[in-house]
């Protein structure tokens, strides 16, 4: 992992690697939020 990260930083630059990391993390958070909203909608429809 560390070698891959260092290679990426040296190849494309630190800001691009950080941006990619943040976007990936943000996407995971959005996926979890979407799942939870779907479950909430399902529960509200049951009542």
Residue pairs with C-beta under 8 A, 6 or more apart in sequence:
5 17
8 17
9 17
